[in-house]
Amino acid sequence: MTNMQDVDLQSQMVEAPPAPAFEAEQIEEKRHAPRWYVILHNDDVTPFEYVIKVLLQLFLLSEEIAEHIANTAHSEGQAVVVVRPRHEAERLVKVARTRARLDGYPLTFSMEPEPG
């Protein structure tokens, strides 16, 4: 009885068709797409704790890394936060800027293409 059920199930199984060639090309393009630095800029107004909060919540960094990036920006004027594909970097910069402005801070992020 079990063997017949196995045969019936196997005959009903259908293999998924292979992915179209253009999907594979798109995946390959994403792998080699230029990446962009998202850069945090220091300012004299935004509280350190607020910067950490933004880095934790929007960029999903660990507390240790967020503190290191904030300290680097404070001491050197700017620091790379993450490296992402252009569309994702643009989205992160826009969301972080909008949030800071809504909260009343001049916190600034920018983007630069990754060298190479």
C-alpha positions as CSV (number, residue, x, y, z in Angstrom):
1,M,0.0,0.0,0.0
2,T,2.8,2.5,0.9
3,N,4.6,1.6,-2.4
4,M,1.6,2.5,-4.5
5,Q,1.2,5.8,-2.7
6,D,4.8,6.6,-3.4
7,V,4.4,5.8,-7.0
8,D,1.3,8.0,-7.2
9,L,3.0,10.9,-5.6
10,Q,6.0,10.6,-7.8
11,S,3.9,10.6,-10.9
12,Q,2.2,13.8,-9.7
13,M,5.4,15.7,-9.0
14,V,6.4,18.2,-11.7
15,E,9.8,19.7,-12.0
16,A,10.1,23.5,-12.1
17,P,11.2,24.8,-15.5
18,P,14.7,26.2,-15.6
19,A,15.1,29.9,-14.9
20,P,15.0,32.0,-18.1
21,A,18.4,33.2,-19.3
22,F,17.6,36.8,-18.6
23,E,17.1,36.1,-14.9
24,A,20.5,34.5,-14.8
25,E,22.0,37.5,-16.6
26,Q,20.3,39.9,-14.1
27,I,21.8,38.0,-11.2
28,E,25.2,38.0,-12.7
29,E,24.9,41.8,-13.4
30,K,24.0,42.4,-9.7
31,R,27.1,40.5,-8.6
32,H,29.3,42.8,-10.7
33,A,27.3,46.0,-10.3
34,P,29.3,48.9,-9.0
35,R,28.9,49.3,-5.2
36,W,28.6,52.6,-3.3
37,Y,29.9,53.8,0.0
38,V,27.3,55.3,2.3
39,I,29.2,57.9,4.3
40,L,28.3,59.5,7.6
41,H,29.4,63.2,8.1
42,N,30.1,64.7,11.4
43,D,28.3,67.8,12.6
44,D,28.3,69.8,15.8
45,V,24.6,69.5,16.5
46,T,23.4,65.9,16.3
47,P,23.9,64.1,19.6
48,F,26.2,61.1,19.5
49,E,23.4,58.9,21.0
50,Y,21.1,59.8,18.1
51,V,23.7,58.9,15.5
52,I,24.1,55.5,17.2
53,K,20.4,55.0,17.2
54,V,20.1,55.7,13.5
55,L,23.0,53.4,12.7
56,L,21.5,50.6,14.8
57,Q,17.9,51.0,13.5
58,L,18.3,52.0,9.9
59,F,21.6,50.4,9.0
60,L,21.1,47.3,11.2
61,L,24.7,47.6,12.6
62,S,25.8,46.1,15.9
63,E,26.3,48.5,18.8
64,E,30.0,48.1,18.7
65,I,30.3,48.8,15.0
66,A,27.9,51.7,15.2
67,E,30.0,53.3,18.0
68,H,33.2,52.8,16.0
69,I,31.7,54.5,12.9
70,A,30.3,57.4,15.0
71,N,33.7,57.9,16.7
72,T,35.5,57.8,13.4
73,A,33.1,60.4,11.9
74,H,33.6,62.5,15.0
75,S,37.3,62.4,14.9
76,E,38.0,62.4,11.1
77,G,34.9,64.3,9.8
78,Q,33.4,61.3,8.0
79,A,33.2,57.5,8.1
80,V,32.0,54.8,5.7
81,V,28.9,53.2,7.2
82,V,28.1,50.4,4.6
83,V,28.9,49.5,1.0
84,R,25.8,48.7,-1.1
85,P,24.5,48.6,-4.7
86,R,23.6,52.1,-5.8
87,H,19.8,51.8,-5.5
88,E,20.1,50.5,-1.9
89,A,22.7,53.1,-0.9
90,E,20.4,55.9,-2.3
91,R,17.5,54.5,-0.3
92,L,19.4,54.3,2.9
93,V,20.8,57.9,2.5
94,K,17.3,59.2,1.7
95,V,15.6,57.4,4.7
96,A,18.3,58.4,7.1
97,R,18.2,62.0,6.0
98,T,14.4,62.2,6.2
99,R,14.4,60.7,9.6
100,A,17.0,63.1,10.9
101,R,15.2,66.1,9.5
102,L,11.9,64.9,11.0
103,D,13.6,64.6,14.4
104,G,15.1,68.1,14.0
105,Y,18.8,67.1,13.4
106,P,21.1,68.1,10.5
107,L,22.7,64.6,10.4
108,T,24.1,64.0,6.9
109,F,24.9,61.0,4.8
110,S,26.3,60.9,1.3
111,M,27.4,58.4,-1.3
112,E,30.5,57.7,-3.2
113,P,31.3,55.0,-5.7
114,E,33.5,52.2,-4.5
115,P,36.9,52.5,-6.2
116,G,37.9,49.9,-8.7
